[in-house]
Amino acid sequence: MKSGRLTYLDMAKGFGIIFVVLGHSQFLNEQVRIVITSFHMPLFFFVSGMLIFHIGEEQRPMREILRRKALSMLVPYAVFSAVYLAIYGGYYYAHLHIIEFNVIRGYLIQTFGLGGMSVLWFLTALFFSELAFFGLLKAFRKRHAAVIVVCVLCAVAAPLVKPQFDRLFPRTNVPLRLLYELIGTWLRSMVGLGFLMAGYELMRLFQRLDGYMLPKPVPQTLSKPVSETLALKKRVLFVCAGFCGLALTACLSLYNGLTDLHYMVFHHLWLYYLNAVLGTCSLIFICKYGKILRGICYLGANSLVIMATHLDCQYMLKAIDFGYFLVSISPRAKKYCLYFGIASSLLVMELATIYVVNHLVPFVIGKGYPKRKKKNGAGE
């Protein structure tokens, strides 16, 4: 099994989490929102599938896989669900001086039904997607084509079932509402299963491309600088192909309209999957073969914290307030002051939160405490 982080995947997740935050901004242009929502959530499923292949995680016993996935997804789900409930309960009490039990009950049903409040739906959908994918890999073992076929069938069937399920499933009492949330989560995870498989296959492709990109023995007739120039041209070619893919994704997504994986709104299903695969693969190609941006990689490595806190922990509202404060004291360029204030204050709050979580309460995101380096003193 391989270990260690892949910086280009961190960078891809970094761009992905920026797109998520932008998608939740009320100031974002609607056309830009349509483009980024066409592939920004599938991107995270893709990366998970790529990492499964990279580290050979399917070789682990299923019990160990279940334990690791519960720590990395269900523990954050439980912790942030409790935080959200406290925030929402405090908000209603502070503003209305009453507790809206119907609203709180709805949040509890979402939580215990594993549908998730707000952005937390992603954690449970990814959890079930990965468990299903590991189950398929272990069940079919070397029959890889069978895994692909099952994943494709699930990804196609789930969106077709969802409208009928919403229309016919009764939600007359709490147990049925809980079951509705659970089945809805499972249908989302089936869509994610297709993206996991696609990411897994993309990593297999990269393994072949890496062999193609590795420096070959330099023939006597070809100097080393010339060989390095050829390798550089190959990288530039892949990056250009990535940008062309993003441009095509933008055109196709504008034709398809606004989509949402959470609520399973796809419009033209084949076009949604085409945009998701094309946009994700294009961005990953750019990150892999282009210049690595360390700041974006850091955001990607801590994307879970940003995703869980930027919206429902009121960070976005506080950032907007700060942006309007800058507007009030600025004599000109008020629009740009608003955008700068929102982006800068949100980034500061997130960086502070990332530091606190990683160093004080890393168990919240399924991590252990960072190991301290021992000092080599004279007496040691």
C-alpha positions in Angstrom: 0.0 0.0 0.0 1.2 3.5 -0.8 1.2 6.3 1.7 1.7 10.0 1.6 -0.3 12.9 0.2 -0.7 13.6 -3.4 -0.3 17.4 -3.7 -2.2 17.7 -7.0 -5.3 16.0 -5.4 -5.1 18.4 -2.5 -4.9 21.3 -5.0 -8.0 19.9 -6.9 -9.9 19.7 -3.6 -8.7 23.2 -2.8 -10.3 24.6 -5.9 -13.3 22.4 -5.2 -13.9 23.9 -1.8 -13.4 27.4 -3.2 -16.2 26.6 -5.7 -18.4 25.2 -2.8 -18.0 28.5 -0.9 -18.6 30.6 -4.0 -21.7 28.5 -4.8 -23.1 29.4 -1.4 -22.5 33.1 -1.9 -25.5 35.3 -2.6 -23.4 37.6 -4.7 -22.2 35.1 -7.2 -23.3 35.5 -10.8 -26.0 32.9 -11.8 -24.1 31.8 -14.9 -21.0 31.2 -12.9 -23.0 29.3 -10.3 -24.4 27.0 -13.0 -20.9 26.2 -14.3 -19.2 25.4 -10.9 -22.2 23.4 -9.6 -22.0 21.2 -12.6 -18.9 19.4 -11.3 -17.8 20.8 -7.9 -19.4 18.1 -5.7 -18.6 15.2 -8.1 -15.0 16.3 -7.8 -14.8 15.2 -4.2 -16.2 11.7 -5.1 -13.7 11.5 -7.9 -10.8 12.3 -5.6 -12.0 9.7 -3.0 -12.0 7.1 -5.8 -8.5 8.1 -6.9 -7.2 7.8 -3.4 -8.7 4.4 -2.9 -6.7 3.2 -6.0 -3.6 5.0 -5.0 -3.3 3.5 -1.5 -4.8 0.1 -2.4 -7.4 0.6 0.4 -9.5 -2.3 -0.9 -6.8 -4.7 0.3 -7.6 -3.9 3.9 -10.1 -6.1 5.9 -13.7 -4.8 5.7 -13.8 -4.3 9.4 -10.8 -2.0 9.4 -12.2 -0.1 6.4 -15.5 0.4 8.3 -13.7 1.7 11.4 -11.6 4.1 9.4 -14.5 5.5 7.4 -16.6 5.9 10.5 -13.9 7.9 12.2 -13.3 10.1 9.2 -16.9 10.7 8.2 -19.5 9.7 10.8 -17.6 11.3 13.7 -17.4 14.7 11.9 -21.1 14.2 10.9 -22.1 13.7 14.6 -20.0 16.5 16.0 -21.0 19.2 13.4 -24.7 18.1 13.6 -24.6 18.8 17.3 -22.9 22.2 16.6 -25.5 23.1 14.0 -28.4 22.1 16.4 -26.9 24.3 19.1 -26.5 27.2 16.7 -30.0 26.9 15.2 -31.6 26.5 18.7 -29.7 29.5 20.0 -30.6 31.5 16.9 -34.4 30.9 17.3 -34.3 31.6 21.0 -32.2 34.8 20.6 -34.4 36.2 17.9 -37.8 34.8 18.7 -37.4 34.1 22.5 -39.0 30.7 21.8 -37.8 27.3 20.6 -39.5 26.3 17.4 -39.9 22.6 18.2 -41.3 21.8 14.8 -38.2 23.2 13.2 -35.8 21.6 15.6 -37.7 18.3 15.1 -37.1 18.6 11.4 -33.4 19.1 12.0 -33.3 16.0 14.3 -35.1 13.9 11.6 -32.5 15.0 9.0 -29.7 14.2 11.4 -30.8 10.8 12.7 -32.1 9.8 9.2 -28.6 10.5 8.0 -29.8 12.9 5.4 -27.8 15.6 7.1 -28.4 19.2 7.8 -27.2 21.6 5.2 -23.7 20.6 3.8 -23.4 17.5 6.1 -25.4 15.4 3.5 -22.1 15.0 1.7 -20.5 13.0 4.5 -23.1 10.3 4.8 -23.5 10.1 1.0 -19.7 9.6 0.6 -19.7 7.1 3.5 -22.3 4.9 1.9 -20.8 5.3 -1.5 -17.4 4.1 -0.4 -18.8 1.2 1.6 -20.8 0.1 -1.5 -17.7 0.5 -3.7 -15.5 -1.5 -1.3 -18.2 -4.2 -1.2 -18.2 -4.5 -5.0 -14.4 -4.6 -5.3 -14.3 -7.4 -2.7 -17.3 -9.3 -4.1 -16.1 -9.3 -7.7 -12.4 -9.2 -7.0 -10.6 -9.6 -10.4 -13.8 -9.1 -12.5 -13.3 -5.4 -12.8 -15.7 -5.0 -15.7 -18.5 -6.2 -13.5 -17.8 -3.5 -10.9 -17.9 -0.9 -13.6 -21.2 -2.2 -14.9 -22.9 -2.3 -11.5 -21.6 1.3 -10.6 -22.9 2.7 -13.9 -26.3 1.0 -13.5 -26.6 2.4 -9.9 -25.6 5.9 -11.1 -28.2 5.8 -13.9 -31.1 4.2 -11.9 -30.9 6.4 -8.8 -31.8 9.7 -10.5 -34.6 7.9 -12.4 -36.1 6.5 -9.2 -35.8 9.7 -7.1 -38.8 11.6 -8.6 -41.1 8.6 -8.3 -39.8 8.1 -4.8 -40.5 11.7 -3.8 -44.0 11.6 -5.3 -45.2 8.3 -3.9 -43.4 7.8 -0.6 -45.6 8.8 2.4 -44.2 11.1 5.1 -47.0 11.1 7.5 -45.1 10.4 10.7 -41.7 10.6 12.2 -40.6 6.9 11.4 -41.6 7.4 7.8 -39.8 10.7 7.6 -36.7 9.1 9.0 -36.9 6.3 6.5 -37.4 8.9 3.7 -34.2 10.6 4.7 -32.3 7.3 4.8 -33.5 6.2 1.4 -32.8 9.6 0.0 -29.2 9.5 1.3 -28.8 6.0 -0.2 -30.0 7.3 -3.6 -27.5 10.1 -3.5 -24.7 7.7 -2.6 -25.6 5.6 -5.7 -24.9 8.6 -7.8 -21.7 9.2 -5.9 -20.8 5.5 -6.5 -20.6 6.2 -10.2 -18.2 9.1 -9.6 -16.1 7.0 -7.2 -15.7 4.3 -9.9 -14.8 7.0 -12.5 -12.1 8.4 -10.1 -10.8 4.9 -9.5 -10.5 4.4 -13.3 -9.0 7.8 -13.8 -6.2 6.9 -11.4 -5.5 3.8 -13.4 -5.2 6.0 -16.5 -2.8 8.3 -14.6 -0.7 5.3 -13.8 -0.2 4.6 -17.5 0.3 8.3 -18.3 2.9 8.6 -15.6 4.9 5.8 -17.3 4.5 7.8 -20.5 5.6 11.0 -18.9 8.6 9.5 -17.0 12.0 10.5 -18.5 13.2 7.8 -20.9 16.9 6.9 -21.3 18.4 9.6 -23.4 19.7 8.2 -26.7 23.2 9.2 -27.7 21.7 11.2 -30.6 19.4 13.2 -28.2 20.7 15.5 -25.5 19.3 15.6 -22.0 18.0 19.2 -22.4 16.1 18.2 -25.5 14.5 15.2 -23.6 13.4 17.5 -20.8 12.0 19.9 -23.3 9.9 17.1 -24.8 8.6 16.2 -21.3 7.7 19.8 -20.7 5.8 20.0 -24.0 3.8 16.9 -22.9 2.8 18.6 -19.7 1.8 21.8 -21.4 -0.3 19.8 -23.8 -2.2 18.1 -20.9 -2.7 21.5 -19.2 -4.0 23.0 -22.4 -6.3 20.0 -22.9 -7.6 20.6 -19.3 -8.4 24.3 -20.0 -10.2 23.3 -23.2 -12.2 20.7 -21.2 -13.2 23.3 -18.7 -14.3 25.7 -21.5 -16.4 23.0 -23.0 -17.9 22.1 -19.6 -18.9 25.8 -19.2 -20.7 25.8 -22.5 -22.5 22.5 -21.9 -23.5 23.3 -18.3 -25.0 26.6 -19.3 -27.2 24.7 -21.8 -28.2 22.2 -19.1 -29.0 24.8 -16.4 -28.5 24.8 -12.7 -28.0 21.3 -11.1 -27.7 20.1 -7.5 -26.4 16.8 -6.4 -27.9 17.3 -2.9 -31.4 17.5 -4.2 -30.7 15.4 -7.2 -31.7 18.0 -9.8 -30.0 17.0 -13.0 -32.2 18.1 -15.9 -30.7 16.2 -18.8 -29.1 13.3 -17.0 -26.6 12.3 -19.7 -25.5 15.9 -20.0 -25.1 16.2 -16.2 -22.8 13.2 -16.1 -20.9 14.4 -19.1 -20.3 17.8 -17.5 -19.4 16.3 -14.1 -16.8 13.9 -15.6 -15.4 16.4 -18.2 -15.1 19.3 -15.7 -13.6 17.2 -12.9 -11.1 15.4 -15.2 -10.1 18.7 -16.8 -9.4 20.4 -13.4 -7.5 17.3 -12.2 -5.4 17.3 -15.3 -4.5 21.0 -14.8 -3.6 20.4 -11.2 -1.5 17.3 -11.9 0.5 18.6 -14.9 0.5 22.4 -14.1 2.1 24.4 -11.4 1.4 23.4 -7.8 -0.1 26.2 -5.7 0.8 25.5 -2.0 -1.9 27.8 -0.6 -4.6 26.0 -2.6 -3.2 22.7 -1.5 -3.5 23.7 2.1 -7.1 24.6 1.7 -7.7 21.3 0.0 -6.0 19.3 2.7 -8.4 21.0 5.2 -11.5 21.1 3.0 -13.6 19.2 5.5 -13.3 21.9 8.1 -14.0 24.6 5.6 -17.0 22.8 4.2 -18.5 22.1 7.6 -18.0 25.7 9.0 -18.2 28.3 6.3 -22.0 28.3 6.0 -23.9 27.1 9.1 -21.4 28.3 11.6 -22.4 31.8 10.5 -18.9 32.5 9.0 -20.4 33.6 5.7 -22.8 36.0 7.4 -20.0 37.6 9.5 -17.9 37.9 6.4 -20.7 39.7 4.5 -21.1 42.0 7.5 -17.4 42.8 7.4 -17.6 43.4 3.6 -20.5 45.9 4.1 -18.4 47.6 6.8 -15.6 48.2 4.3 -18.2 49.5 1.9 -19.4 52.0 4.5 -15.9 53.5 5.0 -14.7 53.3 1.4 -15.1 56.4 -0.7 -14.9 54.5 -4.0 -14.8 51.0 -5.5 -17.4 49.8 -3.1 -18.3 46.7 -5.1 -14.7 45.5 -5.0 -14.4 46.4 -1.3 -17.4 44.2 -0.6 -15.9 41.2 -2.4 -12.5 41.7 -0.8 -14.0 42.1 2.7 -16.0 38.9 2.3 -13.1 36.8 0.9 -10.4 38.1 3.3 -12.5 37.8 6.5 -13.8 34.4 5.6 -10.3 33.2 4.8 -9.0 34.5 8.2 -11.9 32.8 10.1 -11.3 29.5 8.3 -7.5 29.5 8.8 -8.0 30.1 12.5 -10.6 27.3 12.7 -8.3 24.9 10.8 -5.5 25.6 13.2 -7.7 25.1 16.3 -9.2 21.9 14.9 -5.9 20.4 13.8 -4.0 21.2 17.0 -6.6 21.1 19.7 -9.5 18.9 18.6 -8.4 16.8 15.6 -10.7 13.9 16.6 -13.5 16.1 15.3 -12.4 15.3 11.8 -11.2 11.8 12.5 -7.5 12.6 12.9 -5.1 11.9 15.7 -3.2 14.5 17.6 0.0 15.7 15.8 3.2 14.0 17.0 5.7 16.3 18.6 9.3 16.0 17.5 11.6 15.0 20.2 14.5 17.3 20.9 17.9 15.6 20.8 19.5 17.0 24.0 22.9 16.3 25.4 21.5 14.1 28.1 19.5 12.0 25.7 
